[in-house]
Amino acid sequence: MEIGGLNKLTLYNLVHIYECGEEGNEENEIKELGIYSSIEKAQEAIKRYFKLPGFNNYPIDCFFINDCKVDKDYGWTEGFCSSIDLTQDFETLTLCFNKWLGIKKTIRESWDDENYYNALCEIHHKIYTAKSSDDLANHIEKVWSYRFANNTKNRTNYIELSENILELINSV
C-alpha cells in the first residue's frame, strides 16, 4: 500500500459460480460472497462457505477469488448494452441481411444456417465499434467474401446495407 493512499492496495473478491437451467439453456448463477484484504482471508472464507447448505452441494472449484486493485477501471470503459438490446440489434441485423439478400425466412429459420449465423455474429460485433458506415461496409464485405465467396454485390450495395443497419440500430 502506498503511504497516504490506497492506489496500490489489492483486494480479493470471492464469488461462487455454478451452471443452472435446463440442458441447452444453461446459465451461470453467480453469488458475490465478500471482499477480503488478503488471499489467505478469502481462502478461509471458502472453507466457511463450503460447509454451508447449498454451497456444499457443489464442488469447491465453484469458488473463485479475483484480485483487484483499488482505484483502477476494470471494464465497461466504453459503456454497455443490455442483453435485451443486443438481442434486438441481432434480430434487426438479421432482418436487414435477409432483405438485402432477398431471403424469405423468419429470423429463427435464418439462424439455422450455421455459416450465415456465424457471419452475422462477426458483423454484429463490428456494429458497436465501427467508426463510420464505410468502416462497417468494409467489414461486411470482408466477412461476406471470406464466408461465401460472393462477388454479386458491389461497393455501393455494402455501403447502403451498412447505412441501413446503423440507422435502424441507432433508432431503437
N, C-alpha and C positions, 0 to 999 in steps of 0.2 A: 504494500500500500504506500502511496506517495504521501509525504508529510503535508498536511493541510488540505488534503483532498482524497477523493475516492477513485480517481480515474484509473488506478491500476489494480483495484480490488476485483477479485474473481469470486463470483458466487456460483452455487451449484443448484440447479433446478432439477427436482426429482419428479418424474412423471411415470404413470402406469398406462401402458398401451396394449390393447388386445383387439383382435378381429371379432366382430359380431355381425349378425344378419344371416340371411339365407345364402346358400351357395350361389355364386354368380352375382350376388348383390351385397357382398361383404363391405363393411365399413369399419374404420378404426374407432374404438371407444377410447378416449383419452381422459385421464384424470390427472390434474395438476395436484401434486401432493405437498410440496414445500420447497422452500429455498433455503439453502444451508451455506454456512460460512466456510466449510471445508468439505473435501471429498469424503473424508472419514465420517463426518456427521451425516452426510447423505447416505452413505453405506449403512450406518447404524439405523437410520430411518427405514431403509429397505427391510432390515431384519425385523423391525417392529411391525411394519405394514404386512409383511409376508405371513405373519401369524394370524391376521385378522380375517373374519369371514369375507367371502368374496375374493379377496386378494389371494387367499390360499387355494382357490380353485384354478389358478393359472400358474404357469411356470415362473420361476424367479426371473427369467430373462425377459419378462414383460415390463420390468422396471428399467428405466433409463435415467441416467444422470447427464445433464447437459451443463457444461460450464459456460459462464457468460461474464463478460467484462462490464463493469458499470460505466455509464456514460458513452455507450457505443451503439450505433444503429445496427441492427441485425438483419433487417429485411423490410420489404414493402416501401422502399425508399422512392418508388415511382408511383405510389398509390396502389389501389386494388380494385378488382371487380368481384362481385359476389358470384357464387356458383350458378345462381339463377340467371344473372346477366350473361355469364359465359355460355350457358346452355342456349339461351335465346339468341345470342350472337352466332353460335354454331348453326342453329336452325336457319337463321337468316342467311348465313353464308351458303348453306346447302341449297336453299331456295334460289339464291342468286345464280349459283352454278347450274342448277337444274334448268332454269330459264335460259341461261346463256348457251347451254348445250342442247336445249330442246328435249330434255328428259322429262317424261310424263310419269314420274313415280312420286310416291309420298316421301317424306323426309326419311322415315324408317326404312323404306324399301331401298332408297339410295344408299343408306349406310350399310346395307347388307353386302354391297360390293366393297370388299376389303381394300382394294387398291384405290378406289375412289374415296373411301372414307379416310384412308391414310393421307392421301393428297390434301383433302380438306383440313386434316389435322395440321399438316405442315404449313398450310396457308393461314389457318386460324391464328396461330401464334404470331405471325407477322403483322396481323391487323393492328395489334396494340403497340408495335414498335416501328411501324412504317413511318418515315418522315414525310411522305407525300403519296399521292395516288400513283405517281410514276415509280416510286420506290416499291410500292405494293405490286404494281403491274410487272415490274422486273422479276420479283419473287414468284408471282403466279406463273409467269412464262417459263421460268427456270424449272419450277416444280412440275408443271404440265408437260414440258418437253422431256424431262427425265422420266416421269412416271408413265407417260402414254405415247411418247414419240409422235406427238400430234402436231403437225405443221399446218393444219387447216385454218388456224386463227392468225390474224396479223397483229401488228403492234397496236393499232387503233382499237382492236377488239379487247386486248388486255387492259388498255388504259380505261376504256369505257366500263369494263367489268369492275376494275378496282375503284373507280369513282362511284359507281353504283353501290358497291359493298360498303365503302366508307360512309357514304351518305346515309344508307339505311342503318348501319351500326351506330352512327353518331346521333341519329334522330330518335333512338329508343330511349 
